[in-house]
Amino acid sequence: MQRSARRRTPTGLVGAIGAVALGSMIANACMYTVHLLAGGWFLGPGEYGEFAVLLSAMLVLGVPALALQVVLARAVVRGYDPHGLRGLTIRTTLSVAALVAVAIPLVAMLARTGVVTTICALGAAPFLTLIAAGQGVLQGRGEFRALGWVLAVVGFLRAAPTVGVLAAGAGPAGGLLAGTAGAAASAVIVWVVVVWAPVRSVAARSAPVPRDAGVSAAGVLRASQVQLVLIVATSVDLLLSRTVLGEDDAGVYALGAIATKVAFWLPQAIGVVFYPRLADPARSAGSLRTAVRVVVAIGALLTVGAGLAGPLVPLVVGDDYQALSGLLWLFAATGAALSVLQVALLSAIARDRTRIAGIAWAVAAGETVVIATAVHSVAALAVVAAVSGMLAATVTVTVCLRRFGP
């Protein structure tokens, strides 16, 4: 059943972006704190290596959850029956649980992690799927203040038990199990908010939206490959850095890549808040233009800031990182370009035109070949990553605007 609501005013839009941005920042700060304390205080190098690699494996297993969130948000905007959405949530969660069962022995073998520790880590994936589903419902309703609050609470509940158990000396398995328990508790809280929170606003539609086959397991799979290409695009250079560079240069590149991550994640709230508008055919192209302009402006500021801060890098972290003095802006520009690509790909999911992601896949494949065959320095790798990100973002945005109308 469709609901109606007034359009968001500019002030309301800024408030929504601020709420989501604050919630995301708190969640990210919680996870960074986990890594900092685990690696620096509670675990030895070997134990932390096992802990960190299993959290990284969760990024891949988390792809269906991210896809489910955007598919459900789109469905809510289009007025789908909530009962059908619950069915899709249950099916996706069960599918993720089955995927976890298959992944546990593979990850344990390939990453050389303990089976019990692997179970403790990957067992969180089904709960993260439930969390993402609830967040998708809130996002589709336009309840961005509630969504921001939920993001912060989930981040805290996943991080706090992990830190507490690690501090007690339980080791990687205990810390990861505590994080999984925190995810389970978070899933309950998220759905309490979804069920009981009053619906104060819903993303307004300018025109009727025809129902399609996007609300299905196939729709989640299509969105999953889009989310996966974003992960590949943001990590392929770093993953290959230890292969094409020396150990020391790879460490220098890894530090510079922090600027890439910052520039990529800071504008994330823009895509989250604009997503319901991107799902409206009557406003999709205009909303995409507005979102891209905002993200580009933020990226430009971050790039300039990184350029000004570059000469300070050796003073802060030591002369070993002198090479970053003149390159930090390039890392930030890469992250800014990838944030634009993220907005464009979100618009593709919102309109269920996920084949557009083929552009990003093609660019990522080309980037991989160039890095593997022609890169031998930190500067060269940074340039290839920046050019690839800008190319993927520019072409994808252009194609989206042409296909989604004037």
C-alpha positions as CSV (number, residue, x, y, z in Angstrom):
1,M,0.0,0.0,0.0
2,Q,1.4,3.4,-0.9
3,R,1.8,6.1,1.7
4,S,2.0,9.8,0.9
5,A,4.2,12.4,2.6
6,R,5.5,15.8,1.9
7,R,8.8,16.2,0.1
8,R,11.8,16.8,2.3
9,T,12.8,20.4,2.7
10,P,16.5,21.3,2.2
11,T,16.8,21.7,6.0
12,G,15.2,18.3,6.5
13,L,17.6,16.8,3.9
14,V,20.6,18.2,5.7
15,G,19.4,16.9,9.0
16,A,18.8,13.4,7.5
17,I,22.3,13.4,6.0
18,G,23.8,14.5,9.3
19,A,21.9,11.8,11.3
20,V,23.1,9.1,9.0
21,A,26.6,10.5,8.8
22,L,26.9,10.7,12.6
23,G,25.6,7.1,13.0
24,S,28.0,5.8,10.4
25,M,30.9,7.7,12.0
26,I,30.2,6.2,15.4
27,A,29.9,2.7,13.9
28,N,33.1,3.0,12.0
29,A,34.9,4.5,15.1
30,C,33.8,1.5,17.1
31,M,35.2,-1.0,14.6
32,Y,38.5,0.9,14.3
33,T,38.7,0.9,18.1
34,V,38.3,-2.9,18.0
35,H,41.2,-3.3,15.6
36,L,43.4,-0.8,17.4
37,L,42.9,-2.4,20.8
38,A,43.0,-6.0,19.5
39,G,46.2,-5.5,17.6
40,G,48.0,-3.1,20.0
41,W,46.9,-4.4,23.4
42,F,45.1,-7.7,23.7
43,L,46.5,-10.0,21.0
44,G,49.9,-11.0,19.7
45,P,50.8,-10.6,16.1
46,G,49.8,-14.2,15.2
47,E,46.5,-14.0,17.0
48,Y,45.7,-10.6,15.6
49,G,46.5,-11.9,12.1
50,E,43.9,-14.6,12.5
51,F,41.4,-12.1,14.0
52,A,41.8,-9.6,11.3
53,V,41.7,-12.0,8.3
54,L,38.4,-13.4,9.6
55,L,36.9,-10.0,9.9
56,S,38.0,-9.3,6.4
57,A,36.3,-12.6,5.2
58,M,33.1,-11.1,6.7
59,L,33.2,-8.3,4.1
60,V,32.6,-10.9,1.4
61,L,29.9,-12.8,3.3
62,G,28.3,-9.4,4.1
63,V,27.7,-8.7,0.4
64,P,24.2,-10.3,0.4
65,A,23.3,-8.3,3.5
66,L,24.2,-5.0,1.7
67,A,22.3,-6.1,-1.3
68,L,19.2,-7.1,0.7
69,Q,19.2,-3.7,2.4
70,V,19.0,-1.7,-0.9
71,V,16.5,-4.1,-2.4
72,L,14.2,-3.8,0.5
73,A,14.6,0.0,0.6
74,R,13.6,0.1,-3.0
75,A,10.7,-2.2,-2.4
76,V,9.4,0.0,0.5
77,V,9.6,3.1,-1.7
78,R,7.5,1.2,-4.3
79,G,4.9,0.1,-1.8
80,Y,5.4,-3.6,-1.7
81,D,3.5,-5.9,0.7
82,P,5.5,-6.1,4.0
83,H,4.6,-9.8,4.2
84,G,6.4,-10.5,1.0
85,L,9.4,-8.5,2.2
86,R,9.6,-10.6,5.4
87,G,9.6,-13.7,3.3
88,L,12.5,-12.4,1.2
89,T,14.3,-11.5,4.4
90,I,13.9,-15.0,5.8
91,R,14.9,-16.7,2.5
92,T,18.0,-14.5,2.2
93,T,19.0,-15.1,5.8
94,L,18.7,-18.9,5.4
95,S,20.7,-18.7,2.2
96,V,23.5,-16.8,4.0
97,A,23.5,-19.4,6.8
98,A,23.9,-22.1,4.2
99,L,26.7,-20.1,2.5
100,V,28.4,-19.8,5.9
101,A,28.3,-23.5,6.4
102,V,30.1,-24.0,3.1
103,A,32.5,-21.1,3.7
104,I,33.7,-22.2,7.1
105,P,35.9,-25.1,6.0
106,L,37.1,-23.3,2.9
107,V,38.1,-20.1,4.9
108,A,39.8,-22.2,7.6
109,M,41.8,-24.0,5.0
110,L,42.8,-21.1,2.8
111,A,43.4,-18.6,5.6
112,R,44.9,-21.2,7.9
113,T,42.6,-20.2,10.8
114,G,41.2,-22.5,13.5
115,V,37.9,-24.1,12.7
116,V,36.3,-23.0,16.0
117,T,37.6,-19.4,15.6
118,T,36.2,-19.4,12.0
119,I,32.8,-20.5,13.2
120,C,32.8,-17.8,15.9
121,A,33.5,-15.2,13.2
122,L,31.4,-16.2,10.3
123,G,28.4,-17.1,12.5
124,A,27.6,-13.4,12.6
125,A,26.7,-13.3,8.9
126,P,23.0,-14.3,9.2
127,F,22.5,-11.8,12.0
128,L,24.1,-9.1,9.9
129,T,21.6,-10.0,7.1
130,L,18.7,-9.4,9.5
131,I,20.2,-6.1,10.6
132,A,20.6,-5.0,7.0
133,A,17.0,-5.9,6.2
134,G,15.7,-3.8,9.1
135,Q,17.9,-0.9,8.0
136,G,16.6,-1.2,4.5
137,V,13.0,-0.9,5.7
138,L,13.9,2.3,7.7
139,Q,15.8,3.7,4.7
140,G,12.9,3.1,2.3
141,R,10.5,4.8,4.8
142,G,12.8,7.8,4.9
143,E,13.3,7.3,8.7
144,F,16.8,8.6,8.5
145,R,17.1,9.8,12.1
146,A,16.0,6.3,13.3
147,L,18.5,4.8,10.9
148,G,21.3,6.9,12.1
149,W,20.5,5.9,15.7
150,V,20.4,2.2,14.7
151,L,23.7,2.4,12.9
152,A,25.4,3.8,16.0
153,V,23.8,1.3,18.4
154,V,24.7,-1.7,16.1
155,G,28.3,-0.5,15.9
156,F,28.5,-0.2,19.6
157,L,26.9,-3.5,20.4
158,R,29.1,-5.4,18.0
159,A,32.3,-3.7,19.3
160,A,31.8,-3.4,23.1
161,P,31.4,-7.1,23.8
162,T,34.4,-7.9,21.5
163,V,36.7,-5.5,23.4
164,G,35.5,-6.6,26.8
165,V,36.0,-10.3,26.1
166,L,39.4,-9.7,24.5
167,A,40.4,-7.6,27.5
168,A,39.5,-10.6,29.7
169,G,42.0,-12.7,27.8
170,A,39.7,-14.9,25.8
171,G,41.7,-14.7,22.6
172,P,40.5,-14.4,19.0
173,A,37.8,-17.0,19.2
174,G,36.2,-15.5,22.3
175,G,36.4,-12.0,20.9
176,L,34.8,-13.0,17.7
177,L,32.1,-15.0,19.4
178,A,31.3,-12.0,21.6
179,G,31.0,-9.9,18.4
180,T,28.6,-12.4,16.9
181,A,26.5,-12.3,20.1
182,G,26.5,-8.5,19.8
183,A,25.2,-8.8,16.3
184,A,22.4,-11.1,17.4
185,A,21.3,-8.6,20.1
186,S,21.6,-5.8,17.5
187,A,19.3,-7.7,15.1
188,V,16.6,-7.9,17.8
189,I,16.9,-4.2,18.6
190,V,16.8,-3.2,14.9
191,W,13.5,-5.1,14.3
192,V,12.0,-3.7,17.5
193,V,12.7,-0.3,16.1
194,V,11.2,-1.2,12.7
195,V,8.1,-2.7,14.2
196,W,7.4,-0.2,16.9
197,A,8.8,3.1,15.7
198,P,6.2,5.5,14.4
199,V,6.4,6.2,10.6
200,R,6.8,10.0,10.6
201,S,7.8,10.3,6.9
202,V,8.0,8.2,3.8
203,A,10.0,9.0,0.6
204,A,7.5,10.8,-1.6
205,R,7.0,9.5,-5.2
206,S,6.3,11.9,-8.0
207,A,4.7,9.2,-10.2
208,P,3.3,5.7,-9.8
209,V,6.0,3.0,-9.8
210,P,5.2,-0.3,-11.5
211,R,5.9,-3.4,-9.5
212,D,8.5,-5.6,-11.0
213,A,10.5,-8.8,-10.3
214,G,13.2,-6.9,-8.4
215,V,11.8,-8.0,-5.0
216,S,13.1,-11.6,-5.2
217,A,16.1,-13.7,-4.6
218,A,17.2,-13.0,-8.1
219,G,16.9,-9.3,-7.3
220,V,19.2,-9.7,-4.3
221,L,21.7,-11.6,-6.4
222,R,21.7,-8.9,-9.0
223,A,22.3,-6.3,-6.3
224,S,25.0,-8.5,-4.7
225,Q,27.2,-8.4,-7.8
226,V,27.0,-4.6,-7.7
227,Q,28.0,-4.5,-4.1
228,L,30.8,-6.9,-4.8
229,V,32.3,-4.9,-7.6
230,L,32.4,-1.9,-5.2
231,I,34.4,-4.0,-2.7
232,V,36.7,-5.1,-5.6
233,A,37.1,-1.6,-6.9
234,T,38.1,-0.2,-3.5
235,S,40.5,-3.0,-2.6
236,V,42.2,-4.4,-5.7
237,D,45.1,-2.0,-5.6
238,L,45.8,-2.7,-1.9
239,L,45.4,-6.4,-2.3
240,L,48.0,-6.5,-5.2
241,S,50.4,-4.0,-3.6
242,R,52.4,-6.7,-1.8
243,T,52.7,-8.6,-5.1
244,V,54.0,-5.8,-7.3
245,L,55.9,-3.7,-4.7
246,G,58.5,-4.5,-2.1
247,E,57.5,-5.1,1.5
248,D,58.4,-1.6,2.6
249,D,56.8,0.1,-0.4
250,A,53.7,-1.9,0.2
251,G,53.6,-0.6,3.8
252,V,53.9,2.9,2.5
253,Y,51.1,2.4,0.0
254,A,48.9,0.8,2.7
255,L,49.3,4.0,4.9
256,G,48.4,6.2,1.9
257,A,45.3,4.0,1.2
258,I,43.9,5.2,4.5
259,A,43.2,8.5,2.8
260,T,41.4,6.6,0.0
261,K,39.2,4.9,2.6
262,V,38.4,8.2,4.4
263,A,37.5,10.0,1.1
264,F,35.4,7.0,0.1
265,W,33.4,6.5,3.3
266,L,32.8,10.1,4.4
267,P,30.2,10.9,1.8
268,Q,28.4,7.6,2.3
269,A,25.4,9.2,4.0
270,I,24.6,11.0,0.7
271,G,23.9,7.8,-1.1
272,V,21.9,6.4,1.8
273,V,19.6,9.5,2.1
274,F,19.2,10.0,-1.7
275,Y,18.5,6.3,-2.4
276,P,14.7,6.5,-2.1
277,R,14.7,9.4,-4.6
278,L,16.9,7.4,-6.9
279,A,14.3,4.7,-6.9
280,D,11.6,7.1,-8.1
281,P,11.7,7.1,-12.0
282,A,10.3,10.6,-12.1
283,R,13.1,12.0,-10.0
284,S,15.9,9.5,-10.5
285,A,18.0,11.4,-13.0
286,G,17.7,14.7,-11.2
287,S,18.4,13.2,-7.8
288,L,21.5,11.4,-9.3
289,R,22.8,14.7,-10.6
290,T,22.3,16.4,-7.2
291,A,23.9,13.5,-5.3
292,V,26.9,13.4,-7.6
293,R,27.4,17.2,-7.3
294,V,27.4,17.0,-3.5
295,V,29.8,14.0,-3.4
296,V,32.1,15.6,-6.0
297,A,32.2,18.8,-3.9
298,I,33.0,16.8,-0.7
299,G,35.7,14.8,-2.6
300,A,37.3,18.0,-4.0
301,L,37.5,19.5,-0.5
302,L,39.1,16.2,0.9
303,T,41.5,16.1,-2.0
304,V,42.7,19.7,-1.5
305,G,42.9,19.0,2.3
306,A,45.0,15.9,1.7
307,G,47.3,17.9,-0.7
308,L,47.9,20.5,2.0
309,A,48.4,17.8,4.7
310,G,50.8,15.7,2.6
311,P,54.0,17.5,3.7
312,L,53.1,16.8,7.3
313,V,53.1,13.0,6.8
314,P,56.8,12.4,7.5
315,L,56.6,14.6,10.6
316,V,53.7,12.6,12.0
317,V,54.6,9.0,11.0
318,G,58.3,9.2,10.2
319,D,60.7,9.7,7.3
320,D,60.0,6.2,6.0
321,Y,56.8,7.6,4.5
322,Q,58.4,10.6,2.8
323,A,57.0,9.3,-0.6
324,L,53.5,10.1,0.5
325,S,54.2,13.9,0.9
326,G,53.4,14.6,-2.8
327,L,51.0,11.7,-3.3
328,L,48.5,11.9,-0.5
329,W,46.1,14.1,-2.6
330,L,46.1,11.4,-5.2
331,F,45.0,8.7,-2.7
332,A,42.2,11.1,-1.6
333,A,41.2,11.7,-5.2
334,T,40.9,8.0,-5.8
335,G,38.5,7.6,-2.8
336,A,36.5,10.6,-4.0
337,A,36.1,9.0,-7.4
338,L,35.1,5.7,-5.9
339,S,32.5,7.5,-3.8
340,V,30.9,8.9,-7.0
341,L,31.0,5.4,-8.5
342,Q,29.2,4.2,-5.4
343,V,26.4,6.7,-5.8
344,A,26.0,5.8,-9.5
345,L,25.9,2.1,-8.8
346,L,23.3,2.7,-6.0
347,S,21.1,4.5,-8.6
348,A,21.5,1.4,-10.9
349,I,20.3,-0.8,-8.1
350,A,17.5,1.6,-7.2
351,R,16.2,1.3,-10.8
352,D,17.1,-2.4,-11.1
353,R,19.4,-1.7,-13.9
354,T,22.3,-3.7,-12.4
355,R,23.9,-4.6,-15.7
356,I,25.4,-1.1,-15.6
357,A,27.9,-2.6,-13.0
358,G,29.5,-4.3,-16.0
359,I,31.4,-1.1,-16.6
360,A,33.0,-1.2,-13.2
361,W,33.8,-4.9,-13.5
362,A,35.5,-4.2,-16.9
363,V,37.5,-1.3,-15.4
364,A,38.5,-3.4,-12.4
365,A,39.7,-6.2,-14.7
366,G,41.8,-3.8,-16.7
367,E,43.2,-2.2,-13.6
368,T,44.2,-5.6,-12.3
369,V,46.0,-6.4,-15.6
370,V,47.8,-3.1,-15.6
371,I,48.9,-3.4,-12.0
372,A,50.2,-6.9,-12.4
373,T,52.2,-6.2,-15.6
374,A,53.3,-2.5,-15.5
375,V,53.4,-1.2,-11.9
376,H,56.7,-1.2,-9.9
377,S,56.4,1.9,-7.7
378,V,54.1,3.5,-5.1
379,A,53.5,6.5,-7.4
380,A,52.7,4.3,-10.4
381,L,50.2,2.2,-8.4
382,A,48.6,5.3,-7.0
383,V,48.2,6.8,-10.5
384,V,46.7,3.6,-11.9
385,A,44.2,3.3,-9.0
386,A,43.2,7.0,-9.4
387,V,42.7,6.8,-13.2
388,S,40.7,3.6,-12.9
389,G,38.4,5.1,-10.2
390,M,37.8,8.2,-12.2
391,L,37.2,6.3,-15.5
392,A,34.7,3.9,-13.8
393,A,32.9,6.8,-12.1
394,T,32.7,9.0,-15.1
395,V,31.5,6.4,-17.6
396,T,29.0,4.8,-15.1
397,V,27.5,8.2,-14.2
398,T,27.1,9.1,-17.8
399,V,25.4,5.8,-18.7
400,C,23.1,6.1,-15.8
401,L,22.0,9.6,-16.7
402,R,21.3,8.6,-20.3
403,R,19.3,5.6,-19.4
404,F,17.3,7.2,-16.5
405,G,16.0,10.1,-18.6
406,P,16.5,13.9,-18.6
